[in-house]
């Protein structure tokens, strides 16, 4: 198991309909992710990877209609990733 961390950036977008609301809204999303990952080299340069961790937004976003909150960003979210790592510069003896 290896600890890892990352910075994530993206956007949230909401589309709405109705006479009382704006047609849509969007906001920047920034977060920090901490995780542990496991990998197994099945070839000198290829390994399947499983990562499990948590994502914490750097600021929280609420989408509202009047005083009613429709959608709110969670303070912490679970994160899981399954992928393949390709080590392009890795030597077979490493």
C-alpha positions as CSV (number, residue, x, y, z in Angstrom):
1,X,0.0,0.0,0.0
2,X,1.2,3.5,-0.9
3,X,-0.2,6.7,0.4
4,X,-0.9,9.4,-2.2
5,X,-2.5,12.8,-2.5
6,X,-3.7,15.0,-5.2
7,X,-5.4,18.3,-6.0
8,X,-8.5,18.2,-8.1
9,X,-10.2,20.9,-10.1
10,X,-13.5,20.9,-12.0
11,X,-16.9,22.5,-12.2
12,X,-20.4,21.8,-11.0
13,X,-23.3,22.7,-13.2
14,X,-27.0,22.8,-12.5
15,X,-29.8,23.1,-15.1
16,X,-33.2,24.2,-13.9
17,X,-36.7,24.9,-15.3
18,X,-39.5,27.0,-13.9
19,X,-40.8,30.5,-13.7
20,X,-39.1,31.3,-10.4
21,X,-35.6,30.2,-11.1
22,X,-32.6,31.1,-13.3
23,X,-32.1,28.6,-16.2
24,X,-28.8,27.3,-14.8
25,X,-25.8,27.9,-12.6
26,X,-22.2,26.7,-12.5
27,X,-19.4,27.0,-10.1
28,X,-15.7,26.1,-9.9
29,X,-14.9,23.0,-7.8
30,X,-11.5,22.6,-6.0
31,X,-10.6,19.8,-3.7
32,X,-7.8,17.9,-1.9
33,X,-7.7,14.1,-2.1
34,X,-5.9,11.7,0.2
35,X,-5.8,8.0,-0.5
36,X,-3.9,4.7,-0.3
37,X,-3.3,2.7,-3.4
38,X,-2.3,-0.9,-4.1
39,X,-0.6,-2.0,-7.3
40,X,0.8,-5.3,-8.6
41,X,3.3,-5.3,-11.4
42,X,2.1,-8.0,-13.9
43,X,4.7,-6.9,-16.4
44,X,7.9,-4.9,-15.9
45,X,6.0,-1.7,-17.0
46,X,2.3,-2.5,-16.4
47,X,0.4,-2.7,-13.1
48,X,-3.3,-2.7,-12.2
49,X,-4.0,-0.1,-9.5
50,X,-6.8,0.2,-6.8
51,X,-7.0,3.4,-4.9
52,X,-9.4,4.2,-2.0
53,X,-9.6,7.5,-0.1
54,X,-11.4,10.7,0.7
55,X,-12.0,14.0,-1.2
56,X,-12.4,17.3,0.8
57,X,-13.7,20.3,-1.1
58,X,-11.6,23.5,-0.5
59,X,-14.9,25.4,-0.4
60,X,-18.5,24.3,-0.3
61,X,-21.1,25.2,-2.9
62,X,-24.9,25.5,-2.3
63,X,-27.4,25.9,-5.0
64,X,-30.6,27.7,-3.7
65,X,-34.0,28.9,-4.8
66,X,-34.8,31.6,-2.3
67,X,-34.0,30.3,1.1
68,X,-34.4,26.6,0.1
69,X,-31.2,24.6,-0.5
70,X,-31.6,22.4,-3.6
71,X,-28.0,20.9,-3.8
72,X,-25.2,21.2,-1.3
73,X,-21.6,20.0,-1.6
74,X,-20.7,17.3,0.9
75,X,-18.0,18.2,3.4
76,X,-16.1,14.9,2.6
77,X,-16.7,12.4,-0.1
78,X,-15.6,8.8,-0.5
79,X,-13.3,8.1,-3.5
80,X,-12.3,4.9,-5.3
81,X,-10.3,4.4,-8.5
82,X,-9.5,1.3,-10.5
83,X,-7.0,1.7,-13.3
84,X,-3.8,0.7,-15.0
85,X,-0.4,2.2,-14.4
86,X,2.0,2.4,-17.3
87,X,5.7,3.0,-16.3
88,X,7.2,4.3,-19.5
89,X,10.6,5.2,-18.1
90,X,10.8,2.3,-15.6
91,X,13.7,-0.1,-16.1
92,X,12.8,-3.8,-15.7
93,X,15.3,-4.2,-12.8
94,X,13.6,-1.6,-10.6
